[in-house]
């Protein structure tokens, strides 16, 4: 078989298609990264060139190849207790305000997207169990979502490298992890505390059921989107939040450059964004 190459017009076609499907915009600087993975999928599916592969990708009824490609193209770089100051903000400032205004005994709902391999939602679960006294009085639901089905399977398995757990306090390691030949295994108590789901933020059908959240963590995802996709994503989050609910973004992301829907809240630990309370 002749060596498969991705021409400039091929790259542009794929760039536009992938953006339309996922909201992720690959810059020209990512050309080598994209080409390498495209060639890998072309060869794996038995296609001879980009044209035949791209036709299959667009018209495959099951969408299985698009999902395989998404799994390959998305970047999942994370570790436990990343940007920990936001977790401090959650337990010290955000949750006390939420429970002070709750008028019923419904669960507190937290949505974390993207889940990546699970370090962030499990970090939230540990912080609630270890640092928030209110956990004894309130039910909490933690839902964590990602577009990548392979990484979701990893998250559910809860098996981590030494690098992933480098920031986990020693007491937490002893309580929640066990050492195995494969790495550090998270115990079932914590794994059962998080529900993992597959969600594409750009697909209205995927996000329609996500409502009534008190807190959303969406950290270091919007940097991969362009302005239009960012706006669509934060409007989706706005609809998903309870009035008065909060969203936490990554340290390099700012809601003020994306949308005026949210109110800026400056807590001692962090700046976060709030869906305004409905006027009565």
N, C-alpha and C positions, 0 to 999 in steps of 0.2 A: 504493500500500500504506500502511495506517495505521502510525503510528510504533509500534515494538515497545517495550514496557515490561516490566520484571521486577518483579512484585509481591512483597510481603513473604513470602507463603507459597511462591512460586516460588523465591525466594532460599533459604529454609530447606530446601526439597526438594533443590535442587541442592547446597547446603552438605553435607547428610547423605550424598547419593550420592557426591560427589567425595571426601569423607572416607573412606567405606567402600572406595572403589576405590584410593585413593592414600595414605591416612594423613594427608593434608594438611588441616588445619582452617582454613578461612577465617573470621576473626573478623568481627563486624558492621562493624568499622572499615574492612574491605576491600571493603565493599559496592560502592562506585563502581568500583573496579578489576574486580571480578567481573562486575557488570552490563554494563559496557562490552564486555568480551570475550565474554560470552554473546550479547549482541545481534549482535556481529560474526559469530559462528558461525551464529546463527539466520538471518541475512541471507545468508551465504555458501552455506548449504545449501538455500536456497529455501523455508524454512519460514515460516509466517505469524505464528507466535506461540511462546511458550515451551512451551506444552503439547505441540504437535505435535513440536517439536524434542526435547523431553525424552523423549517416547515413542520417537522414532527412536534417540536416544542410548543408551537402556537396552536396546533390543531388536535393534540392528544386529549381525548375526552376526560381521562382520569385526572389529569394534572400532575401525575406522579413525577414526570421528568422535571417539571418546573419546581416541584418541591425539592427534588434531589439537587437541583442547581442552586436553589436558595440556600440549602444546607451547606453547600460548598462555598458559596460566595459571601455569606455573612461572617462577620468577625466576632468572636466571643472571647474577649480578653477581660478577665475579672479575677477577684479574690475576695476572701472574707473580710468584712469590716472596712471596705473601701469607702473613703470619704465618711468616716465614722461620725463626724460632727453632726451629720444629718440624722443619724440614729439617736444621738443625744437629744437633738431637737424634738424628735418624735416622742420620746418618753418624758422629757422634761417640760415641753411647751405645747406641742400640738395635741397630744392625747388628753391632757388635763382640760384644755379648752373644749375639745369635742365632747367629752363626757359631761362637762359642766352645763352644756346646752342641750344634751339629749333629753327627749321628753318621753322615751319609751325604753324598753329593755331589748331592743333589736341588737344583733351583733354589730360590733365595729368591723368595718370591711376595709381591707387594704389590698390594693392592686399594684403589682410590681411588673413592669414591662420595660425592657426585655428581661426575661428570666436568666438568659445565658445558661450556664451550667449549674445554677442554683445557689451560688454563694450569697447573692444579695438577699433573696427571700429568707434563706435560712439564717442569715445574720440578723434580719429583722425579728424573726421568731425567737432567737436567743436573747436579743435585747429585751423583748417583751417579758420573757420568762424570768430573766435575771435582774432587770433594772426597773420594771414598771410594776408598782404595787397594785395598780388597777386590774392586773391580769387575774387577780383572785375574785374580782367582782363582775367582770365583763367577759362575754364570749367574743372572740376575735376570729374572723375569717381572713386568711391570707391566700390570695389567688395570684399566681405568677404566670405570665404568658410570654410566648416567643413565636416567631415565624418559622423557626428552625426545629423540625421534628426530631432530628438526631440529637441536638443539644438538650431538648426536653427530656429525652430518654436518659441522658447522662445525669440531668438534674434529679430525676426521680430515683436514680440508683444511689446518689449521695456518696460517691467514692472520689476522694480528692488527693492531689499531690501535696508534697511538703510546701511548695510555693503557694498554693491556694490557701493553706491554713497558717501561713507565717504570722498573721496578725491576730489570730484567735488567742484570747487569754488562756493561760495554762489551766486554770480551773475549769474553763469551758471545754477544753480539749479532753480533760479527764472525765468530765461528766457526759459529754455528748458524742465523743468519737472513740473508736477502737482502732488500734494499729493492725494492719493486715499486710500480707506480702505485696498486695497491689497498691497500697496507699493507706489513706485515713478514711475509715468507713463511718459515716454519720449514722447514729442509732435510729431505730424506727419511730421513737417518740417525736423527734423533730421532723423526720421525713413525712410523717402522717399529718403534721401541722400545716403543710403547704399543699395546695391543689395546683397542679401544673396544667396549662391549657395552651393549645395552638391558636394564635391570633395573628392576622394580617391587618394592621391598622388602616391600610388603604382599601380594605374590602368592607363596605357597609354591613353586609350580612354577618361578617365575623364579629363586629363590635356592638351590634344592636342589643344583645342581651346583657352587655356590661353596664350596669347602672347601680346607683345607690352606694357608691364608695365614699368613705370618709377621708381616705388618704390614697394618693397615687405616687409611686416612685417611678419616674421615667428619666433615668440618668444616662447620659452619653449615648442616646439613640438619635436625637434630633440633629446632631452634628453630621449625620450621614444623609440627611434630607435636604432638599432645596427649600426655598421660601414657601412655595405653594404647598408642598407636602407637610412642612412644619405647621403651617396654619391649619391644614386639615386635621393633623394629629392633635393639636391642642384644643381644637373645637370638639373633637371626639372625646377628649378627656373632660372637657367642660360638661358635656352631656352626661358623662359617666359619674360625675361627682354629685353628692348631696350638696344643697346650698350650705355654704360655710365650710365645705371640704377643702382639703389642701393638696397641692401637688409640689413635689420636690424634683428639681432638675439637676443635671450635672453642674460642676463648678464652673465650666466654661460656657454654659448655656444661660440665656436670659430671656424670660418671657416678654419683657418690655420691647424687645426687638421683633417679636412674633405676633402678639395679640394684646389688645387692651381689655379683654374680657375679665381678666383676673386682677385682684387687688394684691399689691406687694405687701408682704408681712415680714418685718425685721425682728426676729427673735434673738435672744442673746447668743444662741448657738449657730444660727444660720438664717439666710434669707430664703423664704419660700413664697408660694403663690396660693391665693385663696379664691375660691368661687364665692362671690358676694352672697350674703343672705338675701332672700327674697323680701321685697318691700311688702309690708302689710297695709 
